[in-house]
Amino acid sequence: MTTLTRLRSRRRGERPRRSSSPRRPRAASRTERQPDSRCNTPDVSRSEKISRSFYAELGADGLANRTRPEWDEKIVAALIELLPQRARVLDVGCGYGRVTLPLARALRGRGA
């Protein structure tokens, strides 16, 4: 039984049916996880190591050369044109805010 089916049956006042499929094993709780790991998924740890290694090798100069202020200004201007007057923006990306911070300043000045 899917989650959507369960929710619909609850709204109608029906009792949820038992699924005949075997239950998945329960995930380890925070207290059961290894204390030195941030996540129980090995791929996340590996991904974090790769990312840290990449940026360590790239260095500050390499990071600065990946973009230009003119490019960032064009990106911010294009985003401002696309966003409605009272829009809100949530930045959930990887980075240090090189576009988001100027965008926030521009939107603040616009009365958003």
Residue pairs with C-beta under 8 A, 6 or more apart in sequence:
1 16
1 17
1 19
6 16
9 15
9 16
9 17
10 16
27 40
28 40
33 40
34 40
37 45
38 44
38 45
38 48
39 45
51 94
55 63
58 66
67 98
72 98
72 99
72 102
73 102
75 99
76 99
76 102
76 103
76 106
79 99
79 103
80 103
80 106
80 107
80 110
83 89
83 107
83 112
85 110
85 111
85 112
86 112
87 107
87 112
88 112
89 100
89 103
89 104
89 107
91 97
91 100
93 100
